[in-house]
């Protein structure tokens, strides 16, 4: 609860002076407990008389972005968010969201390539996304020398996914190929 990014089982094992296997087992047990799965059905009556509950907790333990972290449970997110975000309006602009999407799906990608895809200059937007820790420098393009950008583990964490493979597929949202000839013919006129 005191760290600001997901922590690996190896990191927890080192901090607690336990083996990784023991930590993995404890994390799985804790995750089940937070989800309300710790009381066996025949013991449910006894557990409720002792004050134990089989109901999920208001928070949950998730394994995302290569590590473990505690989150508020989805059904309480609005309530918790009201307390945490009160007075804050640090939302991403439409331009920032579009730029972030291009980088997420095309990474590693140069700023010039993102500008070409979006059709506008993205210099300030890339600076903002970098400052917010959502993207980072991924080296230089060997041909042009341009800086390449990629998303960070913080991006994965904010998206609630474990890897880029979990990003939604774009192909179902693209138009079909029927009529593509008409599109190209219209461009020649």
C-alpha positions in Angstrom: 0.0 0.0 0.0 3.0 2.3 0.4 4.6 1.9 -3.0 3.7 4.0 -6.0 4.1 1.3 -8.6 3.4 -2.4 -9.0 6.0 -4.6 -7.2 7.2 -8.0 -8.4 7.0 -11.1 -6.3 10.8 -11.2 -6.4 10.9 -7.6 -5.0 8.5 -8.5 -2.2 10.4 -11.7 -1.4 13.7 -9.7 -1.1 12.0 -7.1 1.1 10.3 -9.7 3.4 13.3 -12.1 3.4 11.1 -15.0 2.0 11.4 -17.2 -1.0 9.6 -16.2 -4.2 7.5 -19.4 -4.0 6.3 -18.5 -0.5 5.5 -14.9 -1.6 3.6 -16.2 -4.7 1.5 -18.5 -2.4 0.9 -15.6 0.1 -0.1 -13.2 -2.7 -2.6 -15.8 -4.2 -4.0 -16.4 -0.7 -4.3 -12.7 0.0 -5.9 -12.1 -3.4 -8.5 -14.8 -2.7 -9.2 -13.4 0.8 -9.8 -9.8 -0.6 -12.1 -11.4 -3.2 -14.2 -13.1 -0.5 -13.1 -16.7 -1.2 -11.5 -17.7 2.0 -14.4 -19.2 3.9 -15.4 -22.8 3.0 -19.1 -23.2 2.5 -19.7 -25.4 5.5 -17.9 -22.9 7.7 -19.8 -19.9 6.4 -22.3 -19.8 9.3 -19.5 -20.1 11.9 -17.5 -17.4 10.1 -20.4 -15.0 10.0 -21.0 -15.5 13.8 -17.3 -14.7 14.3 -17.5 -11.5 12.3 -15.8 -12.9 9.3 -17.4 -12.4 5.9 -17.4 -14.1 2.6 -18.1 -10.8 0.8 -15.3 -9.2 -1.2 -13.4 -6.3 0.4 -13.5 -2.8 -0.8 -10.1 -3.2 -2.3 -8.4 -5.9 -4.4 -4.9 -7.2 -5.2 -4.1 -7.2 -8.9 -1.1 -8.5 -10.8 -0.6 -6.0 -13.6 2.3 -4.4 -15.5 4.7 -7.1 -14.3 3.9 -6.6 -10.6 1.4 -6.6 -7.7 -0.6 -3.6 -6.5 -3.6 -2.9 -4.3 -6.5 -1.1 -6.0 -10.0 0.0 -4.9 -12.6 -2.5 -6.1 -14.4 -1.3 -9.3 -17.8 -1.0 -7.6 -16.3 1.5 -5.1 -14.1 3.4 -7.6 -16.5 6.4 -7.9 -16.6 6.8 -4.1 -12.8 6.5 -3.7 -12.2 8.7 -6.7 -14.4 11.4 -5.2 -12.0 11.6 -2.2 -8.8 11.2 -4.1 -9.5 13.4 -7.1 -11.4 16.1 -5.3 -10.3 19.4 -6.9 -8.0 17.7 -9.5 -8.7 18.1 -13.2 -5.6 16.5 -14.7 -7.3 14.7 -17.6 -5.7 14.1 -20.9 -6.9 16.2 -23.9 -8.3 14.6 -27.0 -5.0 15.4 -28.8 -3.0 13.7 -26.0 -5.3 10.6 -26.0 -4.9 10.3 -29.8 -1.1 10.7 -29.6 -0.9 8.2 -26.8 -3.0 5.7 -28.8 -0.7 6.0 -31.9 2.4 5.5 -29.7 0.9 2.5 -27.9 0.0 0.7 -31.1 3.0 1.7 -33.3 5.8 1.7 -30.7 8.7 2.3 -30.9 7.8 5.3 -33.0 9.3 8.7 -33.8 7.6 12.0 -33.1 7.7 12.7 -36.8 5.9 9.5 -37.6 3.2 10.2 -35.0 2.8 13.7 -36.5 2.4 12.2 -40.0 -0.2 9.7 -38.7 -2.2 12.4 -36.8 -1.7 15.1 -39.4 -0.6 17.7 -36.8 2.5 18.7 -34.9 2.7 16.6 -31.7 5.8 18.1 -30.0 4.0 19.7 -27.0 1.7 16.7 -26.6 4.7 14.3 -26.5 6.4 16.5 -23.9 3.2 16.4 -21.8 2.9 12.6 -22.1 6.6 12.2 -21.2 6.2 14.5 -18.1 3.2 12.5 -17.0 5.3 9.3 -17.2 3.0 7.6 -19.8 5.7 7.5 -22.6 9.5 7.4 -22.6 12.5 7.5 -24.8 13.1 4.1 -26.5 16.4 5.0 -28.2 17.1 6.4 -31.6 16.1 5.3 -35.1 19.2 3.9 -36.7 18.4 5.5 -40.1 17.2 9.0 -39.2 18.6 9.4 -35.6 15.2 10.5 -34.4 14.2 9.7 -30.9 11.8 6.8 -30.6 9.0 6.7 -28.0 7.3 3.8 -26.3 4.7 3.5 -23.5 5.8 2.9 -19.9 4.8 0.4 -17.2 2.9 3.4 -15.7 0.8 3.5 -18.9 0.0 -0.3 -18.5 -0.8 0.3 -14.8 -3.2 3.2 -15.6 -4.8 1.2 -18.4 -5.2 -1.7 -16.0 -3.5 -4.2 -18.3 -0.5 -6.5 -17.8 1.1 -6.1 -21.3 0.6 -4.4 -24.6 -0.8 -7.7 -25.9 -3.9 -6.9 -23.9 -4.7 -3.7 -25.8 -7.9 -4.0 -27.8 -7.5 -5.1 -31.4 -8.1 -2.3 -33.9 -9.0 -4.5 -36.9 -12.7 -5.1 -35.9 -13.1 -1.3 -35.8 -11.6 -0.6 -39.3 -13.8 -0.3 -42.4 -14.1 -3.3 -44.6 -12.1 -3.7 -47.8 -15.2 -3.6 -49.9 -15.3 -0.4 -51.9 -11.5 0.2 -51.4 -11.1 0.6 -55.2 -13.6 3.5 -55.1 -11.5 5.2 -52.4 -8.4 5.0 -54.5 -10.2 6.0 -57.8 -11.6 9.1 -56.0 -8.0 10.1 -55.1 -6.9 10.0 -58.7 -9.6 12.4 -60.0 
